[in-house]
Amino acid sequence: MMIIDKRWRAFIALFPVLFLGSCSFQRSNTAVLWTDRPEFALYAEYFNASQGDYKIETRYFESPSRKLTDNDGDFPDIVAGSWLKSATTRTFFRPMDNLFKKDGVSGDSFYRQLLDLGNIDGKQYLLPVAFNIPSLIFAQDKGELLSSPFTLSLEEIKDLGKSFNVINNGVYSQMGFSPAWDDDFLFVSAVLFGASFREAAPLDWDNTALEKALAYIESWIHEANMGIQAEDDFSFKYFYDPPAKLVISGRILFFYMLSSDLFTLPQERWTNLDFRWIAGEDTIPISEDMVYYGIYRNSRARTAAEAFTQWFFREDTQRLILEVGKNNRLNETRFGIANGFSALRTVTEHVFPQFYPALLGHMPPGSFLSPPNILPRNWSSLKERVILPYLHERIRATNRGDIRSLDRRLTDWNRLNRGL
């Protein structure tokens, strides 16, 4: 479940007020935007203040994609959120190719692989807004150990972590890294091995690749850290402190963080920290909760929706958004654009480092960025309640027969949650 800072709760609380206050406007000039990103309330208000022709009303839903498919007759004009590319959701949107024109939205401004994911049968139904990628943090003085200024491979993480280990009287006093410290790291590892989770009924994946990933992780745990029990004992003894503190103190070498968490660390924590992006061969996996943007196929305020679209997907607009976030200290709890890197390549590569200096010299190679497959609208629940628990239990199981298979877990979950 998304935790929303109190500053953003204030914007969410304004949503009903904004809606009631705008009823006097002609419907054709007022577009309703559904989102699971509270930042869009602020973006809409700046758009409304920037001109007098159109208005945007913002409504917050934990799952706009579910709201679309379980609708009671109330529809939006714009949707900005996660999980919009599923088979049941993407049919609700209209093509936006007409916006790719002079003085309009520029297709060349986007990361091409992100833009292509919103293209269906040769038409651009969805535009990418924001994304996040996985990273490992470490103390600045350990940077000389690393082979690349940009990325870290699983093999290098394993080797450096093992070399960092210190054992006193049979007990670890230092441990470089354990893949078991974070279930999301296990998932990223599976993705890098090609597990390729994707939408089906409800889900499909490459089981051979998943088994290879799990075998690799299990071998890593035993070869580098003498087994899961030693890792768990170390965690129990030392992980009462935040990971960043453990890294700086030299207790551990690496710790996993998603970019949205990394760049909302308190500023004082950055003094002695550095980071690298987790990568496979020329591949940095993008987190599955990428934000996409679409215009509802039967929008009653199409002109207003298109005007907001053209305004939002401009470099100068997103620079303004970043400035507002910095000036109001909103960037302390929410990262960048819609809590992620901007899908506009020019913004992420040229504007973001001005607001996040740690990115200087660490910009992720654009060609490495690898979007996830199309996933079901209920992927977030599937991942948290089925996939991650399975990975967590699997690497700890001494006998594979002692735990339920992933297939069985998905079948049981689907049977109990058909309405989700």
MOMORA-V66920 format. One record per pair of residues at least 6 apart in sequence whose C-alpha atoms are under 7 Angstrom apart, sorted by the first residue. I is the first residue (numbers start at 1). GAP is how many residues later the second one is. D is the distance in whole Angstrom. If there is no record, write none. Layout:
# MOMORA-V66920
{{I;GAP;D} {I;GAP;D}}
This chain:
# MOMORA-V66920
{{5;328;7} {8;30;6} {11;27;7} {11;30;6} {11;31;7} {12;26;6} {12;48;7} {15;43;6} {15;44;6} {18;39;6} {19;38;6} {27;274;7} {28;272;6} {28;273;4} {29;24;7} {29;25;5} {29;26;6} {29;272;6} {29;275;5} {30;24;6} {30;25;5} {30;26;6} {30;271;6} {30;274;6} {31;24;6} {31;25;5} {31;26;6} {31;46;6} {31;270;5} {31;273;6} {31;274;6} {32;24;6} {32;25;5} {32;26;6} {32;44;5} {32;45;5} {32;46;6} {33;23;7} {33;24;6} {33;25;5} {33;26;6} {33;43;6} {33;44;6} {33;45;5} {33;46;6} {34;24;6} {34;25;5} {34;26;6} {34;27;7} {34;30;6} {34;42;6} {34;44;6} {34;45;5} {34;46;6} {35;24;6} {35;25;5} {35;26;6} {35;29;6} {35;44;6} {35;45;5} {35;46;5} {36;24;6} {36;25;5} {36;26;5} {36;27;6} {36;28;6} {36;45;5} {37;44;7} {37;301;6} {38;22;7} {39;299;6} {41;17;6} {44;12;6} {48;6;7} {48;7;5} {48;8;7} {54;250;5} {64;17;7} {65;18;6} {65;19;6} {65;24;6} {65;312;6} {66;311;7} {69;19;7} {69;20;7} {76;220;6} {77;218;6} {77;219;5} {77;222;5} {77;223;7} {77;224;6} {77;228;6} {78;216;6} {78;217;5} {78;218;6} {78;227;6} {79;214;6} {79;215;5} {79;216;6} {80;211;7} {80;212;6} {80;213;4} {80;214;7} {81;210;5} {81;211;6} {81;212;7} {82;207;5} {82;208;6} {82;209;5} {82;210;6} {83;206;7} {83;292;7} {83;293;7} {83;294;5} {84;6;6} {84;208;7} {84;293;7} {85;289;6} {86;288;6} {86;289;6} {86;290;5} {86;291;6} {92;204;6} {92;205;6} {93;32;6} {93;201;6} {93;202;6} {93;203;5} {93;204;5} {94;31;6} {94;201;6} {94;202;6} {94;203;4} {95;28;6} {95;29;5} {95;30;4} {96;28;6} {96;29;6} {97;26;7} {97;27;6} {99;6;6} {100;6;6} {100;7;6} {104;206;6} {105;205;6} {105;208;6} {109;235;5} {109;236;6} {109;237;6} {110;233;6} {110;234;4} {110;235;5} {111;232;6} {111;233;6} {111;234;5} {114;14;6} {114;257;6} {115;12;6} {115;13;6} {118;6;6} {118;7;6} {118;8;4} {118;9;6} {119;6;6} {119;7;7} {125;169;6} {126;166;6} {126;167;5} {126;168;5} {127;165;6} {127;166;5} {127;167;7} {128;163;6} {128;164;4} {128;165;6} {128;215;6} {129;162;5} {129;163;5} {129;164;7} {129;213;6} {129;214;5} {130;160;6} {130;161;5} {130;207;6} {130;208;6} {130;210;5} {130;211;5} {130;212;5} {130;213;5} {131;155;7} {131;156;7} {131;159;5} {131;160;7} {131;209;5} {131;210;5} {131;211;7} {131;212;7} {132;126;7} {132;127;6} {132;128;6} {132;154;6} {132;155;5} {132;208;5} {132;209;6} {133;125;6} {133;126;6} {133;152;6} {133;153;5} {133;154;6} {134;123;6} {134;124;5} {134;125;6} {134;143;6} {134;144;6} {135;121;6} {135;122;5} {135;123;6} {135;124;6} {135;140;7} {135;141;6} {135;142;4} {135;143;5} {136;118;6} {136;119;5} {136;120;5} {136;121;6} {136;139;6} {136;140;6} {136;141;6} {136;142;7} {137;117;6} {137;118;5} {137;119;7} {137;136;7} {137;137;6} {137;138;4} {137;139;7} {138;109;6} {138;115;6} {138;116;5} {138;117;7} {138;135;6} {138;136;5} {138;137;6} {139;108;6} {139;109;5} {139;133;6} {139;134;5} {139;135;6} {140;132;5} {140;133;5} {140;134;5} {149;213;7} {150;126;5} {150;127;6} {150;212;5} {150;214;6} {151;125;5} {151;126;5} {151;127;6} {151;128;6} {152;124;6} {152;125;6} {152;126;5} {152;127;6} {153;125;6} {153;126;5} {153;127;6} {158;62;7} {161;14;7} {161;15;4} {161;16;5} {161;92;7} {162;14;6} {162;62;5} {162;63;7} {164;11;6} {164;12;5} {164;89;7} {165;9;5} {165;10;5} {165;11;6} {166;6;6} {166;7;6} {166;8;5} {166;9;7} {167;6;6} {172;62;7} {174;77;5} {174;78;6} {175;76;7} {175;77;5} {176;76;5} {176;77;4} {176;78;6} {177;75;7} {177;76;6} {177;77;6} {177;78;7} {178;43;7} {178;53;7} {179;6;6} {179;7;6} {179;38;7} {183;205;6} {183;209;6} {185;71;7} {186;205;7} {189;24;7} {190;20;6} {190;23;5} {192;88;6} {193;16;6} {193;17;7} {193;20;6} {194;15;5} {195;10;6} {195;11;5} {195;12;7} {195;14;5} {195;15;5} {196;9;5} {196;10;6} {196;177;7} {197;6;7} {197;7;6} {197;8;4} {197;176;7} {198;6;5} {198;7;6} {198;175;5} {198;176;6} {198;177;5} {199;175;6} {199;176;4} {199;177;5} {202;174;7} {214;181;7} {218;177;6} {221;6;5} {221;7;6} {225;6;7} {228;168;6} {243;12;6} {246;6;6} {247;6;6} {247;7;6} {248;24;7} {260;75;5} {260;79;6} {260;80;6} {263;72;6} {264;67;7} {264;68;5} {264;69;5} {264;70;6} {264;71;6} {266;66;7} {278;6;6} {282;86;5} {283;85;4} {283;86;6} {283;87;6} {284;84;5} {284;85;5} {284;86;6} {285;84;6} {285;85;5} {285;86;6} {286;83;7} {286;84;6} {286;85;5} {286;86;6} {288;84;6} {295;10;7} {311;6;7} {312;6;7} {315;32;6} {319;32;7} {322;14;6} {325;6;5} {341;7;6} {342;6;5} {349;14;7} {353;6;5} {353;7;6} {378;42;6} {386;23;6} {386;24;7} {390;16;7}}
